[in-house]
């Protein structure tokens, strides 16, 4: 862990107009955005199959996502919930898909989960077709635009799981997540190493290992 204040200074110095692909080549954010747009249909298709089959090869996970009484068992999230002193905890799941992966309860805490995804409107359609009423409904927002939707220091914990590799400006997404966390809160990034997830990630970043930033 490192100081959130230090992280804010570090990310403020990073140039957002260009990022590197897996080969170390710099590409402007415009082309990154085009790659992102070109692959949105693939992402919607994946979630269509996931919802229509009740989870593809992950039926237990599917049931967990729909269970409003599910208890947080993820070590990364649970471990940091224990560090928070407040009983009421606000959580932002960035790039959550149609059903947030975050479980809905935790001993001694009351969780208020907000889930965002740029494809939320498409996911609403898929949920309606599958006759699914999610315990947390995802709202439409790109990770790059989070600070236009929420006030700074709104959440106790911001979280992204296998989502930064889907963004067109991942550094901006991380910066926004940092800006949305209250003093004493945490930014949690959980991404499989070298994960590229079904599309050419030119202009995005491959997944990284678990990362935590805290005050």
C-alpha positions in Angstrom: 0.0 0.0 0.0 1.1 3.5 -0.5 -0.3 6.9 0.5 -3.3 8.0 -1.5 -2.1 11.5 -1.3 1.2 10.4 -2.9 -0.7 8.5 -5.5 -2.7 11.5 -6.4 0.5 13.5 -7.0 2.0 10.7 -9.1 -1.0 10.3 -11.3 -1.4 14.1 -11.7 2.0 14.2 -13.4 1.1 11.5 -16.0 0.2 12.6 -19.5 -3.3 11.4 -20.4 -3.0 12.0 -24.2 -0.9 8.9 -24.9 -0.5 5.5 -23.4 1.6 2.5 -24.3 0.4 -0.8 -25.8 1.9 -4.1 -24.9 4.8 -3.6 -27.2 5.9 -0.4 -25.6 4.5 1.7 -28.5 2.8 5.0 -27.7 -0.6 5.6 -29.2 -2.9 8.6 -28.9 -6.1 8.4 -26.9 -8.1 9.0 -30.1 -7.1 5.7 -31.5 -7.5 4.1 -28.1 -11.1 5.3 -28.1 -11.7 3.9 -31.6 -10.4 0.4 -30.6 -12.6 0.6 -27.5 -15.7 1.5 -29.6 -14.9 -1.2 -32.2 -15.1 -3.9 -29.5 -18.1 -2.9 -27.5 -20.3 -5.3 -29.5 -18.1 -8.2 -28.3 -18.5 -7.2 -24.7 -22.3 -7.0 -25.0 -22.3 -10.4 -26.8 -20.4 -12.0 -23.9 -22.8 -10.7 -21.3 -25.8 -11.7 -23.4 -24.5 -15.3 -23.4 -23.6 -15.1 -19.7 -27.1 -13.9 -18.7 -29.1 -16.1 -21.1 -27.3 -19.3 -19.8 -27.3 -18.3 -16.1 -23.6 -17.8 -16.0 -22.1 -19.9 -18.8 -19.5 -22.1 -16.9 -19.8 -20.1 -13.7 -23.3 -20.8 -12.4 -22.3 -20.4 -8.8 -20.9 -17.0 -9.4 -24.0 -16.0 -11.3 -26.2 -17.0 -8.4 -23.9 -15.1 -6.0 -24.2 -11.9 -8.1 -28.0 -12.1 -7.8 -28.1 -12.9 -4.1 -28.8 -9.7 -2.0 -27.7 -11.5 1.1 -24.4 -12.8 -0.3 -21.5 -12.1 2.1 -18.2 -10.6 0.9 -15.6 -13.4 0.8 -13.1 -11.8 -1.5 -10.0 -11.3 0.5 -9.0 -8.0 -1.2 -12.4 -6.4 -0.6 -13.1 -8.0 2.8 -9.7 -7.2 4.1 -10.1 -3.5 3.4 -13.6 -3.4 4.7 -12.2 -4.5 8.0 -9.8 -1.6 8.0 -12.6 1.0 7.5 -13.9 2.3 10.8 -17.3 3.4 9.6 -20.3 1.1 9.8 -21.9 2.4 6.7 -19.6 1.9 3.7 -20.1 3.3 0.2 -18.5 1.3 -2.6 -18.1 2.2 -6.3 -17.6 -0.7 -8.7 -16.1 0.7 -11.9 -16.8 -1.3 -15.1 -19.1 -3.6 -13.2 -21.0 -5.1 -16.2 -24.7 -5.9 -15.7 -24.2 -7.6 -12.3 -21.6 -6.3 -9.9 -19.2 -9.0 -8.6 -19.2 -7.4 -5.1 -21.2 -9.3 -2.6 -23.9 -7.3 -0.8 -23.3 -7.8 2.9 -20.4 -7.9 5.3 -20.4 -8.6 9.1 -20.7 -5.4 11.1 -21.0 -3.2 8.0 -23.9 -1.8 5.9 -22.8 -1.7 2.3 -24.1 0.8 -0.2 -22.9 -0.3 -3.6 -22.9 1.8 -6.8 -22.0 0.0 -10.0 -21.0 1.9 -13.2 -20.4 0.8 -16.8 -20.5 2.6 -20.1 -22.7 -0.2 -21.5 -25.3 0.0 -18.8 -28.1 0.8 -21.2 -27.3 -2.3 -23.3 -27.1 -4.3 -20.1 -30.5 -3.1 -19.0 -31.9 -4.5 -22.3 -30.2 -7.8 -21.7 -31.5 -8.0 -18.2 -35.0 -7.3 -19.3 -34.8 -10.0 -22.0 -33.5 -12.5 -19.4 -36.1 -11.4 -16.9 -33.5 -10.6 -14.3 -34.0 -7.9 -11.7 -30.5 -7.2 -10.3 -30.0 -6.3 -6.6 -27.7 -3.5 -7.7 -28.5 -1.9 -11.1 -25.6 -0.6 -13.0 -25.7 3.0 -14.1 -24.2 4.3 -17.3 -20.8 6.1 -17.0 -17.4 5.7 -18.6 -14.6 5.3 -16.1 -12.9 8.3 -17.8 -16.0 10.4 -16.9 -16.5 9.4 -13.3 -15.8 12.9 -11.9 -18.5 14.4 -14.1 -21.1 12.1 -12.4 -19.9 12.0 -8.8 -18.6 14.6 -6.4 -15.0 14.1 -5.2 -14.5 12.1 -2.0 -17.9 10.4 -2.3 -16.9 6.8 -1.6 -15.1 4.8 1.1 -13.8 2.3 -1.4 -13.5 2.3 -5.2 -13.0 -1.0 -7.0 -12.2 -2.2 -10.5 -11.9 -5.9 -11.5 -10.7 -6.8 -15.0 -12.0 -3.4 -16.3 -9.0 -1.2 -16.9 -8.0 -3.3 -19.9 -11.3 -2.3 -21.4 -10.8 1.4 -21.0 -9.5 3.8 -23.6 -7.6 6.0 -21.0 -6.8 3.7 -18.0 -4.7 6.4 -16.3 -7.6 8.8 -16.3 -9.9 6.0 -14.9 -7.4 5.4 -12.0 -7.0 9.1 -11.4 -10.8 9.5 -11.2 -11.1 6.5 -8.8 -8.5 8.1 -6.5 -10.4 11.5 -6.6 -13.6 9.8 -5.6 -12.3 8.2 -2.4 -12.7 9.8 1.0 -9.7 10.4 3.2 -9.1 7.0 5.0 -10.6 5.0 2.1 -9.1 2.7 -0.5 -8.7 2.2 -4.2 -8.7 -1.5 -5.2 -7.6 -2.7 -8.6 -7.9 -6.5 -9.3 -6.7 -7.6 -12.7 -5.2 -10.8 -13.9 -1.6 -10.4 -15.2 -1.2 -10.1 -19.0 -5.0 -10.3 -19.4 -6.2 -8.9 -22.7 -9.7 -10.2 -22.7 -11.0 -11.0 -26.1 -9.8 -8.0 -28.1 -6.9 -6.0 -29.4 -5.9 -3.8 -26.5 -3.9 -1.3 -28.5 -3.9 1.9 -26.5 -5.2 0.2 -23.3 -3.2 -1.7 -20.7 -3.0 -5.3 -20.0 -4.2 -6.4 -16.6 -2.0 -6.0 -13.6 -1.9 -7.9 -10.4 -3.8 -6.7 -7.3 -3.1 -3.2 -6.4 -4.2 -1.2 -3.4 -3.9 2.6 -2.7 -4.8 4.0 0.6 -4.5 7.1 2.7 
